[in-house]
């Protein structure tokens, strides 16, 4: 078997048989999963405090949502450059760079809080979006060395790992404030101590742990003439299927963000307590990530497009439940859980479909475009959802979102061709 040349700066990679490739892939999944946990801790604390900082520094609660909007914009703007960096220098450099840029964003946010500068604050949050872009790219890094038999499962494991960080991050706000007070940090910035530590650990983890780099190794295996390992990774290019995968992932994300963002407002207007709102969102997040491995295995066995359609069915069930039971707290909670499950199935299967329908030369470029579309559609959905909610209410918003699901389902034959 031809020897795969080592990526620059790494140890030579010996000839790989199937067992050797599986060992490298397994180690890569562990590294990416721990990286997702660290990224989730960093991002969870950041997003939880963003709205509070924006309202405090701007002096107007109407501007509180701009923090999340800035992070989303930063994620969208940096998705494609980070994907291009991965293509040229590998995943380890790309992922570490994203986290380092986010680390710089945290420093800018802390300075902005000390100076009480709202424009500087939003600039910092935009840079923090690089960390989210890196987290999104991790799911694609998980399948650089995967085959058809394991692609959905491998991707879903990394998505599932986000659950741990997403749960831990917001719960570190209290201890972070105590540490911040002891260090003399500006109000509401103490929890960023945990963000900085998590980001630094993540950078070190990627730089040290992703050896050999999964993407660069995959490129060399595919380029090795006659290599069995490369032939198992390489895929023929199917541009229509790839476009459908991008539409399916972006559509599911737009539906999820639009409805989820307006649910706290809707529940509060109907007299729900903050505790009930928090429980509903927590269950929604659990639906997004906790069962990702189930959908990954389903995608490997049932098929990618079939699993995307399962996700769309769950989204449709969620939206219909939200429309019919909008006045019931229990009904809305059930709808949010189904919303998370539908997003999970569509995202896991759609991301796997995008990877395997793209040739090795075009794969990272399309992955970056997918993350760009995902972020832009999600940000646009959050903005328009507020307008739709004020116009025709929560039930009306759910029915409008249902039209997006209908489009994704109607385009499924394009994905099969």
Residue, then its C-alpha position, 0 to 999 in steps of 0.5 A: x500500500x502506498x505510504x501517505x506523506x505526512x502533513x508539514x510539521x508532523x511525524x511521518x504517517x506509516x502505510x495505513x491499513x483499515x485497523x490503523x485508519x480506524x485507530x486514528x479516526x477514533x482518536x480524532x473523535x475523542x479530541x474533537x469531542x473534548x474540544x466541543x465540550x470546551x467550546x460549549x463551556x466558553x460559548x455557553x457563558x458568553x451567550x448567556x451574558x451577552x444580552x445582559x451586557x448589551x442592555x447594561x452598556x447601551x442603557x436600553x433593553x431594546x438593544x439586548x438582542x444585538x449581542x447575539x446578532x453580532x455573534x451570529x454575524x461573526x460566525x457567518x463572516x468567518x465560516x468560509x475563511x476558516x474553511x479555506x484555512x482548513x483546506x490549506x493548513x488542516x483542521x488543527x490550524x483552522x480550529x485553533x485559529x477560530x478559538x484564538x480569534x474568539x479569545x481576542x473577542x473576549x478580551x475586547x468585550x472585557x475592555x468594552x465593558x470597562x470603557x462602557x463602549x457599546x460599538x466596541x462591545x459588539x465588535x468583540x462579540x462579532x470576533x467571538x463568533x469565530x469560536x462558534x464557527x470553529x465549533x460548527x466546523x468540528x462536526x465536519x472534521x469528525x468525518x474527514x476520515x469516515x466511510x459510508x458505514x460510520x459517517x453519520x455516527x461519527x459526526x453525531x458523536x461530536x454534535x452530542x458532546x456539545x450537550x455537556x458544554x452547553x449545560x455547564x457553561x451557563x451554570x458557571x455564571x455564578x462562580x464566575x461573578x465571584x471570581x470577577x469581583x475578586x479580580x476587580x473585573x467589570x460587572x458581568x464579565x467575571x464568568x469570562x475567566x472560565x471562557x478564557x481558560x476553556x478557549x486556551x485549553x481548546x487551542x492546546x488540545x487541537x494543536x497537540x491532539x489532532x496529529x495527524x491532521x484528519x483533513x490533510x491525512x484524508x487528502x493524502x490518502x485520497x491522492x495515493x494511487x491504489x490506496x484502499x484507505x483513500x478509496x473508502x474515503x473518496x466520493x464522486x461529486x454530486x452537486x445537486x445532492x450537495x445543494x439539497x444538503x445545504x438547503x436542508x441544514x439551513x432550513x432546519x436551523x432557520x425554523x429552529x432559531x425563529x421559533x425558539x427565539x420567540x418562545x420565551x417572549x410568548x410564554x412570558x406574555x402568557x404568565x409563565x415564570x422565568x423558571x418555566x421558561x428556563x426549563x422549556x429552553x433546557x428541554x429544547x437544548x436536550x432535544x437538540x443534542x442528547x439524541x444526536x447519536x441515535x440520528x447518526x446511526x439512523x442516517x447510516x442505516x436508513x439513509x441520509x435523505x430518509x433521516x433528513x425527512x424524519x427530521x422534517x416530520x419532527x419539525x412539522x409535528x413541533x410546529x403543528x403542536x405549537x400552533x394548536x396548543x399555543x396557549x398551553x405551557x405543556x403544549x409549547x414545551x412538547x413543541x420545543x422538544x420536538x423542535x430540537x429533535x427535528x433540528x438534530x436529525x436534519x443537521x446530523x443527516x444533512x451534514x453527513x449528506x453534504x460531506x459524502x456528496x462532495x468530492x475531496x477537492x470541493x468538500x471544505x469549500x461547501x462545508x464553509x458555505x453550508x455554515x455560512x448559510x446556516x448562520x445567515x438563515x438563523x440570524x434572519x429567522x430570529x429577526x423576522x420572527x419578532x415581526x411575525x410574532x407581533x403581526x399574527x402571534x405565536x401560532x401564526x409564526x409556527x405556520x409560517x415556519x411550516x412552509x419552510x419545512x414543506x419546501x425542504x420536503x418538496x426538494x428531497x427528490x433533487x437530493x436523491x438524483 
